[in-house]
Amino acid sequence: MIKRIFPQVFVSLFPQLFLFLLSFTSFSQILNVEKSRVQEDTTKRYIGNISINFSLNNRSTTPENRAIFVGLTGNSNLGYFSEKHAYLLFGTINYTSLTGAAPISTGYGHFRFNLNRKKKLSTELFAQIQYDQSRGMNYRSLAGVGARLIIINTENASLYVGAGLMWETEEWDMPDESDSIIVKNIPKSTNYVSVKARLNPFTTFNIINYYQVGFDNEQNVFRHRLNVDASLIFLINKYLSFVNTFNAGYENKPVVPILKFSYSLSNGILIKF
């Protein structure tokens, strides 16, 4: 059974696998940029980590009602820290498929340039591209500039706040209307608060709260987005960690009629180098 299923699964997942590799070598909605920061003031240091989770099963109730579940998630984070600046690239994909249900397929790539990263107040330039096919978002692209303020930065705890401006473009498919596409171009304010705490030598807790808002001239409304991204990391050894991640997002006025509140909970392995 598995031998017959695997080639079909591989073919169906090849575009997502390709995107993951592309995001790892080229670039990595609101996302958790803070997870890949480092606190050490090292010179010319490369860092990176990769996490991959894959699930496949066919635990059907009967031969007549066969159900195949496929799940794939991948994350890659790369960074180069020179004496003064930081260059960060992030990428992630998520694909879930169950027989008889619509698949969930999401991904993004993000690039960020932090000028004078050691200063209490520094500047950030960023760009991002994203898709969320399960919610009808064909693509989202943005670019902007912001300021980052260090409030606390110690070995066991850190607190950062950031504020900036960006230009966002989104293309959405209207549900149940195959020929209806909505495109939005909105300038927005983007802001975040980031907290990191080392609970003990083997456990680290991160939480980042994001808030973005922009005025939609076409609809004459403000569009607000809130996002919380929390993770609990358990160190296994120098290169391997177990990670619990919770993400929740809220939009007050979605561009298309979708759920205003969404969340995800995941567990996985983090490989660091």
C-alpha positions as CSV (number, residue, x, y, z in Angstrom):
1,M,0.0,0.0,0.0
2,I,2.7,2.4,1.0
3,K,4.7,1.7,-2.1
4,R,1.7,2.7,-4.3
5,I,1.0,5.8,-2.2
6,F,4.5,7.2,-1.9
7,P,5.2,8.2,-5.5
8,Q,1.8,10.0,-5.7
9,V,2.5,11.8,-2.4
10,F,6.0,12.8,-3.6
11,V,4.7,14.2,-6.8
12,S,1.9,16.2,-5.1
13,L,4.4,17.6,-2.5
14,F,7.2,18.4,-4.9
15,P,6.2,22.1,-5.4
16,Q,6.1,22.6,-1.6
17,L,9.4,20.8,-1.1
18,F,10.9,23.0,-3.8
19,L,9.6,26.1,-2.1
20,F,11.2,25.0,1.1
21,L,14.6,24.5,-0.5
22,L,14.2,27.9,-2.3
23,S,13.4,29.6,1.0
24,F,16.4,28.1,2.6
25,T,18.8,29.4,0.0
26,S,17.1,32.6,-1.1
27,F,14.9,34.2,1.6
28,S,12.3,33.0,5.1
29,Q,0.9,37.6,7.2
30,I,2.7,38.4,10.4
31,L,5.6,36.1,11.3
32,N,8.1,35.5,14.1
33,V,11.3,37.3,13.1
34,E,12.6,37.4,16.7
35,K,13.2,33.6,17.0
36,S,16.3,33.8,14.8
37,R,18.0,36.7,16.6
38,V,21.1,36.1,18.6
39,Q,22.2,38.2,21.6
40,E,25.9,37.6,21.4
41,D,27.9,40.5,20.1
42,T,30.1,38.3,17.9
43,T,31.8,39.5,14.7
44,K,31.1,38.0,11.3
45,R,29.1,35.1,12.6
46,Y,26.9,32.9,10.5
47,I,23.9,31.1,12.2
48,G,21.1,29.0,11.0
49,N,18.6,26.3,11.9
50,I,16.3,23.9,10.1
51,S,13.2,22.1,11.3
52,I,11.3,19.5,9.3
53,N,8.2,17.5,10.2
54,F,6.6,14.9,7.9
55,S,3.6,12.7,8.6
56,L,1.9,10.0,6.4
57,N,-0.7,7.5,7.3
58,N,-3.6,5.5,5.9
59,R,-5.4,4.5,9.1
60,S,-8.8,4.0,7.4
61,T,-11.7,2.6,9.3
62,T,-12.6,0.1,6.4
63,P,-11.1,-0.8,3.0
64,E,-14.1,0.9,1.4
65,N,-13.5,4.2,3.2
66,R,-9.9,4.7,2.7
67,A,-8.4,7.9,4.2
68,I,-4.8,9.1,3.6
69,F,-3.3,11.8,5.7
70,V,-0.2,13.8,4.6
71,G,1.4,16.5,6.7
72,L,4.6,18.5,5.9
73,T,6.0,21.5,7.7
74,G,9.5,23.0,7.2
75,N,11.3,26.0,8.6
76,S,14.7,27.5,7.7
77,N,16.4,30.5,9.3
78,L,19.7,31.9,8.2
79,G,21.6,34.9,9.5
80,Y,24.9,36.7,9.0
81,F,26.0,39.1,11.8
82,S,28.8,41.4,10.9
83,E,30.4,43.8,13.4
84,K,27.7,46.4,12.9
85,H,24.8,44.9,11.0
86,A,22.7,41.8,10.7
87,Y,21.3,40.1,7.6
88,L,18.4,37.7,8.2
89,L,16.5,35.3,5.8
90,F,13.6,33.1,6.8
91,G,11.5,30.6,5.0
92,T,8.7,28.2,5.9
93,I,6.1,25.9,4.3
94,N,3.1,24.0,5.7
95,Y,1.1,21.4,3.7
96,T,-1.7,19.2,5.2
97,S,-4.0,16.9,3.2
98,L,-6.7,14.5,4.2
99,T,-8.8,12.5,1.8
100,G,-12.1,14.2,1.3
101,A,-11.0,17.5,2.7
102,A,-9.5,20.6,1.2
103,P,-5.7,20.7,1.7
104,I,-4.0,23.4,3.8
105,S,-1.1,25.0,2.0
106,T,0.8,28.0,3.3
107,G,4.3,29.5,3.0
108,Y,6.4,32.6,3.1
109,G,9.8,34.1,2.6
110,H,11.2,37.1,4.5
111,F,14.4,39.2,4.3
112,R,15.4,41.7,7.0
113,F,18.4,44.0,7.3
114,N,19.2,45.4,10.7
115,L,21.5,48.4,10.6
116,N,23.7,49.2,13.6
117,R,22.3,46.2,15.4
118,K,24.2,46.8,18.7
119,K,22.8,50.2,19.3
120,K,19.9,50.7,21.7
121,L,17.9,52.2,18.8
122,S,18.6,50.7,15.4
123,T,17.0,50.7,11.9
124,E,15.4,47.8,10.0
125,L,14.6,47.3,6.3
126,F,12.5,44.3,5.4
127,A,10.6,42.6,2.5
128,Q,8.3,39.6,2.4
129,I,6.4,37.3,0.0
130,Q,3.7,34.9,1.2
131,Y,0.8,32.6,0.1
132,D,-2.1,31.0,2.0
133,Q,-4.1,28.9,-0.5
134,S,-6.3,27.4,2.2
135,R,-7.7,30.8,3.1
136,G,-7.8,32.1,-0.4
137,M,-4.7,34.3,-0.4
138,N,-2.9,33.8,-3.7
139,Y,0.0,36.1,-2.6
140,R,1.0,38.8,-0.2
141,S,4.0,41.0,-0.7
142,L,5.3,43.8,1.4
143,A,8.3,46.1,2.0
144,G,9.1,48.6,4.6
145,V,11.3,50.3,7.2
146,G,11.2,50.5,11.0
147,A,13.0,51.2,14.2
148,R,14.0,48.6,16.9
149,L,14.5,49.5,20.5
150,I,16.4,47.4,23.0
151,I,14.8,47.7,26.5
152,I,16.4,44.7,28.2
153,N,19.1,42.5,26.9
154,T,20.8,40.1,29.4
155,E,21.9,36.5,29.3
156,N,18.6,35.3,30.8
157,A,16.1,37.8,29.5
158,S,15.4,40.2,26.7
159,L,12.7,42.7,25.8
160,Y,12.5,44.5,22.4
161,V,9.9,46.8,20.8
162,G,9.7,47.8,17.2
163,A,7.6,50.1,15.1
164,G,7.6,50.8,11.3
165,L,5.8,51.6,8.1
166,M,5.3,49.3,5.1
167,W,3.5,49.0,1.8
168,E,1.4,45.8,1.5
169,T,-0.1,44.2,-1.6
170,E,-2.5,41.2,-1.4
171,E,-4.5,39.1,-3.9
172,W,-7.4,37.1,-2.7
173,D,-9.9,34.6,-4.3
174,M,-13.5,35.2,-3.3
175,P,-14.8,31.9,-1.9
176,D,-17.2,30.0,-4.2
177,E,-16.5,32.5,-7.0
178,S,-13.8,31.1,-9.2
179,D,-13.5,34.2,-11.4
180,S,-13.6,36.8,-8.6
181,I,-10.2,38.1,-7.5
182,I,-9.7,41.0,-5.0
183,V,-6.4,43.0,-4.9
184,K,-5.6,45.3,-2.1
185,N,-2.7,47.9,-1.9
186,I,-2.6,49.4,1.6
187,P,0.1,51.4,3.5
188,K,0.3,50.1,7.1
189,S,1.9,50.6,10.4
190,T,3.6,47.5,11.8
191,N,4.6,47.1,15.4
192,Y,5.8,44.4,17.7
193,V,6.9,43.5,21.3
194,S,9.3,40.6,21.8
195,V,10.1,38.9,25.1
196,K,12.6,36.1,25.6
197,A,13.3,34.3,28.9
198,R,15.7,31.6,29.8
199,L,13.8,29.6,32.4
200,N,16.7,27.2,33.2
201,P,19.8,26.0,31.3
202,F,17.7,23.7,29.2
203,T,14.4,25.6,28.7
204,T,13.8,28.9,26.8
205,F,10.5,30.7,26.4
206,N,9.7,33.2,23.6
207,I,6.6,35.3,22.9
208,I,6.1,38.0,20.3
209,N,3.0,40.1,19.9
210,Y,2.5,41.9,16.5
211,Y,0.0,44.6,15.6
212,Q,-0.5,45.9,12.1
213,V,-3.1,48.5,10.9
214,G,-3.9,50.3,7.7
215,F,-6.7,52.3,6.1
216,D,-8.5,50.8,3.1
217,N,-9.5,53.8,1.0
218,E,-11.7,51.6,-1.3
219,Q,-13.9,50.3,1.6
220,N,-13.3,53.3,3.9
221,V,-12.3,51.1,6.9
222,F,-9.3,50.5,9.1
223,R,-8.0,46.9,8.8
224,H,-6.4,45.6,12.0
225,R,-4.3,42.5,12.4
226,L,-3.1,41.0,15.7
227,N,-0.8,38.0,16.1
228,V,0.7,36.2,19.0
229,D,3.5,33.7,18.5
230,A,4.8,31.8,21.5
231,S,7.3,28.9,21.7
232,L,8.8,26.7,24.4
233,I,12.2,25.2,23.5
234,F,13.7,22.3,25.4
235,L,17.4,21.8,24.7
236,I,18.4,18.2,24.1
237,N,22.0,18.8,23.1
238,K,24.1,21.6,21.4
239,Y,22.5,21.0,18.0
240,L,19.1,19.5,18.8
241,S,16.0,20.9,20.6
242,F,12.4,19.9,21.0
243,V,10.0,22.8,20.3
244,N,6.4,23.6,21.2
245,T,4.9,26.4,19.2
246,F,1.5,28.2,19.5
247,N,0.4,30.8,17.0
248,A,-2.9,32.8,17.0
249,G,-4.1,35.6,14.7
250,Y,-7.0,37.9,14.5
251,E,-8.3,40.2,11.7
252,N,-11.2,42.6,12.4
253,K,-12.2,43.0,8.8
254,P,-10.9,40.2,6.5
255,V,-10.7,41.1,2.8
256,V,-12.8,38.0,2.0
257,P,-15.3,36.2,4.2
258,I,-13.0,33.9,6.2
259,L,-12.6,33.2,9.9
260,K,-11.5,36.3,11.8
261,F,-9.6,34.2,14.4
262,S,-7.2,31.4,13.5
263,Y,-4.6,29.4,15.5
264,S,-2.2,26.6,15.3
265,L,-0.3,24.4,17.8
266,S,2.7,22.3,16.7
267,N,5.5,20.2,18.2
268,G,8.7,19.4,16.4
269,I,12.5,19.0,16.4
270,L,14.9,21.9,15.8
271,I,18.3,21.3,14.2
272,K,20.8,24.1,14.8
273,F,24.1,24.8,13.2
